[in-house]
């Protein structure tokens, strides 16, 4: 049986962090406007460079679950976005609990905001020891 990798969507697969940083420069009215148009924002997010290729490589050995704090109402849009960007996966889980920090004994921290062979190697090595 394949080991499973569970990946967060926004900030690991989508370049959500860069959009969120820009949000700090918006007025309160603009933030409210965009909050009402969140589906439009989700659709326009870009994938982090190299993610489709990284997941394709990882799926050769591991099962990939993508999870997100997005509500169930965004499942269709999220599935279409993943397909549009050629991101394959085995399962999509909606409604990750909202929190300021996630503490997990089997966590791999994605920090560099890029996907390359070094990141894949680090994940593979992490899984070999856990």
MDAnalysis code that builds the backbone (N, CA, C; Angstrom):
import MDAnalysis as mda
import numpy as np

u = mda.Universe.empty(390, n_residues=130, atom_resindex=np.repeat(np.arange(130), 3), trajectory=True)
u.add_TopologyAttr("name", ["N", "CA", "C"] * 130)
u.add_TopologyAttr("resid", np.arange(1, 131))
u.add_TopologyAttr("resname", ["UNK", "UNK", "UNK", "UNK", "UNK", "UNK", "UNK", "UNK", "UNK", "UNK", "UNK", "UNK", "UNK", "UNK", "UNK", "UNK", "UNK", "UNK", "UNK", "UNK", "UNK", "UNK", "UNK", "UNK", "UNK", "UNK", "UNK", "UNK", "UNK", "UNK", "UNK", "UNK", "UNK", "UNK", "UNK", "UNK", "UNK", "UNK", "UNK", "UNK", "UNK", "UNK", "UNK", "UNK", "UNK", "UNK", "UNK", "UNK", "UNK", "UNK", "UNK", "UNK", "UNK", "UNK", "UNK", "UNK", "UNK", "UNK", "UNK", "UNK", "UNK", "UNK", "UNK", "UNK", "UNK", "UNK", "UNK", "UNK", "UNK", "UNK", "UNK", "UNK", "UNK", "UNK", "UNK", "UNK", "UNK", "UNK", "UNK", "UNK", "UNK", "UNK", "UNK", "UNK", "UNK", "UNK", "UNK", "UNK", "UNK", "UNK", "UNK", "UNK", "UNK", "UNK", "UNK", "UNK", "UNK", "UNK", "UNK", "UNK", "UNK", "UNK", "UNK", "UNK", "UNK", "UNK", "UNK", "UNK", "UNK", "UNK", "UNK", "UNK", "UNK", "UNK", "UNK", "UNK", "UNK", "UNK", "UNK", "UNK", "UNK", "UNK", "UNK", "UNK", "UNK", "UNK", "UNK", "UNK", "UNK", "UNK"])
u.atoms.positions = np.array([
    [0.835, -1.185, 0.000],
    [0.000, 0.000, 0.000],
    [0.885, 1.256, 0.000],
    [0.521, 2.218, -0.829],
    [1.280, 3.465, -0.921],
    [1.118, 4.303, 0.340],
    [2.193, 4.976, 0.737],
    [2.090, 5.970, 1.792],
    [1.325, 7.165, 1.231],
    [0.710, 7.927, 2.120],
    [-0.107, 9.061, 1.714],
    [0.564, 10.372, 2.097],
    [0.534, 11.312, 1.156],
    [0.970, 12.689, 1.418],
    [-0.282, 13.550, 1.373],
    [-0.492, 14.308, 2.434],
    [-1.639, 15.200, 2.518],
    [-1.099, 16.631, 2.379],
    [-1.553, 17.343, 1.345],
    [-1.016, 18.665, 1.024],
    [-2.089, 19.734, 1.153],
    [-1.740, 20.823, 1.816],
    [-2.642, 21.971, 1.888],
    [-2.711, 22.620, 0.514],
    [-3.864, 23.166, 0.171],
    [-4.037, 23.784, -1.143],
    [-3.449, 25.198, -1.197],
    [-3.993, 26.089, -0.390],
    [-3.599, 27.493, -0.472],
    [-2.294, 27.745, 0.289],
    [-1.290, 28.167, -0.447],
    [0.023, 28.428, 0.126],
    [1.027, 27.320, -0.127],
    [0.552, 26.138, -0.529],
    [1.438, 25.027, -0.874],
    [1.289, 24.696, -2.363],
    [0.061, 24.734, -2.836],
    [-0.215, 24.473, -4.250],
    [-0.518, 25.782, -4.984],
    [-1.368, 26.624, -4.380],
    [-1.660, 27.927, -4.976],
    [-0.737, 28.977, -4.382],
    [-0.505, 30.015, -5.155],
    [0.345, 31.121, -4.690],
    [-0.493, 32.121, -3.882],
    [-1.241, 31.597, -2.945],
    [-2.157, 32.383, -2.116],
    [-1.415, 33.385, -1.237],
    [-0.247, 33.014, -0.764],
    [0.502, 33.903, 0.143],
    [0.839, 35.226, -0.519],
    [1.193, 35.212, -1.788],
    [1.504, 36.472, -2.469],
    [0.262, 37.338, -2.609],
    [-0.901, 36.730, -2.881],
    [-2.130, 37.525, -2.938],
    [-2.449, 38.075, -1.565],
    [-2.292, 37.254, -0.532],
    [-2.632, 37.665, 0.826],
    [-1.748, 38.822, 1.289],
    [-0.478, 38.819, 0.904],
    [0.424, 39.931, 1.248],
    [-0.065, 41.227, 0.605],
    [-0.545, 41.152, -0.625],
    [-1.054, 42.348, -1.299],
    [-2.307, 42.874, -0.613],
    [-3.056, 41.975, 0.034],
    [-4.286, 42.360, 0.719],
    [-4.015, 43.405, 1.805],
    [-2.844, 43.371, 2.416],
    [-2.499, 44.302, 3.484],
    [-2.511, 45.752, 3.008],
    [-2.329, 45.977, 1.716],
    [-2.306, 47.333, 1.170],
    [-3.686, 47.827, 0.724],
    [-4.712, 47.008, 0.908],
    [-6.048, 47.382, 0.488],
    [-6.794, 48.123, 1.595],
    [-7.720, 48.966, 1.199],
    [-8.568, 49.648, 2.175],
    [-9.582, 48.651, 2.737],
    [-10.235, 49.009, 3.818],
    [-11.256, 48.141, 4.418],
    [-12.380, 47.855, 3.424],
    [-12.779, 48.860, 2.658],
    [-13.838, 48.676, 1.653],
    [-13.401, 47.686, 0.572],
    [-12.136, 47.777, 0.154],
    [-11.623, 46.852, -0.863],
    [-11.558, 45.423, -0.330],
    [-11.133, 45.267, 0.925],
    [-11.077, 43.936, 1.538],
    [-12.481, 43.342, 1.596],
    [-13.463, 44.141, 1.981],
    [-14.846, 43.677, 2.055],
    [-15.353, 43.271, 0.664],
    [-15.038, 44.081, -0.336],
    [-15.446, 43.774, -1.711],
    [-14.864, 42.440, -2.157],
    [-13.554, 42.260, -1.968],
    [-12.911, 41.025, -2.407],
    [-13.375, 39.820, -1.594],
    [-13.699, 40.020, -0.330],
    [-14.216, 38.921, 0.487],
    [-15.529, 38.400, -0.075],
    [-16.334, 39.300, -0.641],
    [-17.598, 38.893, -1.254],
    [-17.347, 38.201, -2.597],
    [-16.200, 38.424, -3.186],
    [-15.861, 37.853, -4.491],
    [-14.788, 36.767, -4.362],
    [-14.785, 36.070, -3.237],
    [-13.696, 35.135, -2.950],
    [-13.576, 34.041, -4.014],
    [-14.689, 33.603, -4.592],
    [-14.612, 32.594, -5.658],
    [-13.797, 33.101, -6.832],
    [-13.964, 34.377, -7.168],
    [-13.197, 34.988, -8.255],
    [-11.702, 35.003, -7.899],
    [-11.414, 35.298, -6.658],
    [-10.016, 35.317, -6.209],
    [-9.425, 33.911, -6.295],
    [-10.158, 32.916, -5.789],
    [-9.667, 31.536, -5.847],
    [-9.368, 31.134, -7.293],
    [-10.265, 31.479, -8.221],
    [-10.095, 31.079, -9.616],
    [-8.862, 31.723, -10.232],
    [-8.563, 32.955, -9.843],
    [-7.452, 33.692, -10.453],
    [-6.087, 33.408, -9.822],
    [-6.062, 32.651, -8.739],
    [-4.775, 32.321, -8.125],
    [-3.906, 31.538, -9.104],
    [-2.624, 31.746, -9.002],
    [-1.662, 31.018, -9.825],
    [-1.117, 29.831, -9.026],
    [-0.772, 28.753, -9.713],
    [-0.106, 27.659, -8.997],
    [1.333, 28.049, -8.679],
    [1.843, 27.527, -7.599],
    [3.258, 27.740, -7.287],
    [4.073, 27.025, -8.353],
    [5.087, 27.698, -8.826],
    [5.908, 27.166, -9.913],
    [6.428, 25.767, -9.592],
    [6.199, 24.856, -10.513],
    [6.714, 23.494, -10.393],
    [5.801, 22.517, -9.669],
    [4.666, 22.992, -9.151],
    [3.813, 22.100, -8.347],
    [3.208, 20.959, -9.158],
    [2.728, 21.216, -10.363],
    [2.111, 20.139, -11.159],
    [3.112, 19.023, -11.424],
    [4.315, 19.408, -11.771],
    [5.368, 18.415, -12.039],
    [5.762, 17.670, -10.765],
    [5.833, 18.400, -9.644],
    [6.213, 17.775, -8.368],
    [5.177, 16.732, -7.949],
    [3.903, 17.091, -8.048],
    [2.855, 16.142, -7.663],
    [2.852, 14.944, -8.608],
    [3.039, 15.185, -9.887],
    [3.101, 14.078, -10.853],
    [4.215, 13.101, -10.463],
    [5.362, 13.640, -10.094],
    [6.496, 12.802, -9.678],
    [6.182, 12.061, -8.373],
    [5.631, 12.765, -7.394],
    [5.325, 12.152, -6.104],
    [4.248, 11.064, -6.235],
    [3.292, 11.246, -7.135],
    [2.214, 10.261, -7.302],
    [2.713, 8.929, -7.844],
    [3.914, 8.902, -8.390],
    [4.476, 7.629, -8.844],
    [4.683, 6.684, -7.661],
    [4.927, 7.271, -6.482],
    [5.239, 6.477, -5.296],
    [4.223, 6.648, -4.177],
    [3.586, 7.808, -4.100],
    [2.718, 8.138, -2.976],
    [1.309, 8.483, -3.428],
    [0.376, 8.298, -2.526],
    [-1.015, 8.730, -2.726],
    [-1.083, 10.195, -2.302],
    [-1.744, 11.056, -3.086],
    [-1.807, 12.490, -2.799],
    [-3.230, 12.895, -2.434],
    [-3.360, 13.453, -1.234],
    [-4.616, 14.050, -0.796],
    [-4.384, 15.550, -0.685],
    [-5.275, 16.314, -1.282],
    [-5.225, 17.767, -1.165],
    [-6.335, 18.174, -0.211],
    [-5.982, 18.986, 0.781],
    [-6.999, 19.459, 1.714],
    [-6.975, 20.978, 1.759],
    [-8.124, 21.552, 2.123],
    [-8.252, 22.996, 2.119],
    [-9.272, 23.453, 3.153],
    [-9.083, 24.667, 3.632],
    [-10.052, 25.280, 4.551],
    [-11.218, 25.899, 3.783],
    [-11.140, 25.896, 2.467],
    [-12.264, 26.402, 1.666],
    [-13.507, 25.570, 1.985],
    [-14.634, 26.218, 2.029],
    [-15.878, 25.521, 2.325],
    [-16.313, 24.599, 1.196],
    [-17.243, 23.717, 1.503],
    [-17.746, 22.751, 0.523],
    [-18.354, 23.429, -0.703],
    [-18.818, 24.658, -0.532],
    [-19.408, 25.393, -1.659],
    [-18.390, 25.632, -2.774],
    [-17.096, 25.559, -2.443],
    [-16.049, 25.813, -3.428],
    [-15.441, 24.532, -4.005],
    [-16.045, 23.377, -3.731],
    [-15.491, 22.110, -4.231],
    [-15.425, 22.084, -5.759],
    [-16.501, 22.436, -6.432],
    [-16.525, 22.411, -7.895],
    [-15.495, 23.346, -8.490],
    [-15.462, 24.569, -8.001],
    [-14.497, 25.556, -8.491],
    [-13.065, 25.079, -8.247],
    [-12.822, 24.515, -7.060],
    [-11.479, 24.036, -6.711],
    [-11.064, 22.874, -7.607],
    [-11.965, 21.932, -7.835],
    [-11.669, 20.796, -8.723],
    [-11.347, 21.276, -10.133],
    [-12.139, 22.231, -10.628],
    [-11.896, 22.775, -11.975],
    [-10.563, 23.512, -12.037],
    [-10.228, 24.254, -10.973],
    [-8.949, 24.976, -10.937],
    [-7.787, 23.990, -10.987],
    [-7.863, 22.912, -10.210],
    [-6.803, 21.893, -10.209],
    [-6.659, 21.261, -11.596],
    [-7.786, 20.952, -12.226],
    [-7.753, 20.371, -13.573],
    [-7.159, 21.365, -14.572],
    [-7.585, 22.630, -14.487],
    [-7.089, 23.678, -15.386],
    [-5.560, 23.778, -15.334],
    [-4.985, 23.544, -14.161],
    [-3.542, 23.674, -13.980],
    [-2.823, 22.314, -13.995],
    [-3.520, 21.280, -14.479],
    [-2.928, 19.936, -14.633],
    [-2.356, 19.382, -13.332],
    [-3.075, 19.620, -12.249],
    [-2.640, 19.117, -10.943],
    [-3.480, 17.892, -10.610],
    [-2.825, 16.745, -10.587],
    [-3.515, 15.486, -10.327],
    [-3.453, 15.155, -8.837],
    [-4.414, 14.383, -8.378],
    [-4.484, 14.023, -6.966],
    [-5.381, 12.809, -6.828],
    [-5.351, 12.206, -5.645],
    [-6.178, 11.033, -5.390],
    [-7.464, 11.379, -4.647],
    [-7.423, 12.434, -3.846],
    [-8.606, 12.829, -3.081],
    [-8.522, 14.309, -2.735],
    [-9.675, 14.975, -2.706],
    [-9.771, 16.381, -2.331],
    [-10.668, 16.476, -1.102],
    [-10.150, 17.058, -0.027],
    [-10.918, 17.214, 1.213],
    [-11.136, 18.696, 1.471],
    [-12.398, 19.057, 1.630],
    [-12.767, 20.437, 1.914],
    [-12.967, 20.603, 3.434],
    [-13.011, 21.839, 3.885],
    [-13.330, 22.194, 5.275],
    [-12.262, 21.829, 6.296],
    [-11.006, 22.035, 5.974],
    [-9.943, 21.906, 6.976],
    [-10.276, 22.904, 8.091],
    [-10.151, 22.528, 9.341],
    [-10.470, 23.469, 10.419],
    [-9.599, 24.727, 10.338],
    [-10.189, 25.869, 10.549],
    [-9.447, 27.131, 10.548],
    [-8.651, 27.231, 11.851],
    [-7.390, 27.615, 11.738],
    [-6.538, 27.766, 12.923],
    [-5.397, 28.715, 12.594],
    [-4.757, 29.224, 13.618],
    [-3.584, 30.075, 13.428],
    [-2.308, 29.247, 13.337],
    [-2.361, 28.031, 13.862],
    [-1.202, 27.126, 13.803],
    [-1.711, 25.689, 13.801],
    [-1.014, 24.848, 13.078],
    [-1.320, 23.429, 13.049],
    [-0.115, 22.696, 13.617],
    [-0.362, 21.875, 14.614],
    [0.714, 21.113, 15.249],
    [0.482, 19.646, 14.917],
    [1.506, 19.035, 14.329],
    [1.367, 17.667, 13.885],
    [2.709, 16.974, 14.007],
    [2.701, 15.736, 14.450],
    [3.963, 15.013, 14.612],
    [4.519, 14.485, 13.300],
    [3.751, 14.539, 12.231],
    [4.231, 14.083, 10.935],
    [4.192, 15.203, 9.901],
    [4.567, 16.391, 10.305],
    [4.472, 17.551, 9.412],
    [5.792, 17.805, 8.686],
    [5.659, 18.207, 7.444],
    [6.783, 18.682, 6.638],
    [6.465, 20.130, 6.311],
    [7.309, 21.037, 6.711],
    [7.024, 22.456, 6.522],
    [7.462, 22.929, 5.139],
    [6.514, 23.450, 4.393],
    [6.786, 24.005, 3.066],
    [7.086, 25.480, 3.242],
    [8.359, 25.872, 3.038],
    [8.789, 27.237, 3.344],
    [9.212, 28.043, 2.140],
    [9.760, 27.427, 1.176],
    [10.465, 28.148, 0.116],
    [9.571, 28.743, -0.968],
    [8.286, 28.401, -0.974],
    [7.356, 28.878, -1.993],
    [7.812, 28.500, -3.403],
    [8.449, 27.332, -3.487],
    [8.845, 26.810, -4.796],
    [8.900, 25.291, -4.727],
    [8.657, 24.671, -5.853],
    [8.722, 23.221, -5.959],
    [9.810, 22.862, -6.961],
    [10.775, 22.088, -6.488],
    [11.852, 21.644, -7.365],
    [12.320, 20.267, -6.904],
    [13.361, 19.754, -7.526],
    [13.834, 18.411, -7.182],
    [14.344, 18.338, -5.747],
    [14.861, 19.439, -5.218],
    [15.331, 19.449, -3.827],
    [14.162, 19.245, -2.880],
    [13.042, 19.925, -3.135],
    [11.860, 19.783, -2.292],
    [11.340, 18.347, -2.334],
    [11.265, 17.775, -3.515],
    [10.801, 16.390, -3.656],
    [11.734, 15.444, -2.911],
    [13.027, 15.662, -3.014],
    [14.015, 14.819, -2.312],
    [13.836, 14.935, -0.800],
    [13.628, 16.151, -0.305],
    [13.430, 16.357, 1.135],
    [12.173, 15.645, 1.619],
    [11.101, 15.686, 0.840],
    [9.864, 14.993, 1.219],
    [10.096, 13.486, 1.227],
    [10.751, 12.964, 0.215],
    [11.027, 11.532, 0.143],
    [11.873, 11.078, 1.329],
    [12.905, 11.836, 1.658],
    [13.753, 11.496, 2.815],
    [12.963, 11.567, 4.117],
    [12.120, 12.571, 4.260],
    [11.281, 12.700, 5.442],
    [10.387, 11.465, 5.607],
    [9.776, 11.031, 4.503],
    [8.880, 9.875, 4.547],
    [9.623, 8.573, 4.852],
    [10.868, 8.475, 4.427],
    [11.652, 7.264, 4.695],
    [11.926, 7.103, 6.180],
    [11.936, 8.201, 6.916],
    [12.260, 8.162, 8.339],
    [11.041, 8.284, 9.235],
    [9.871, 8.367, 8.664],
    [8.638, 8.505, 9.457],
    [7.607, 7.480, 9.052],
])
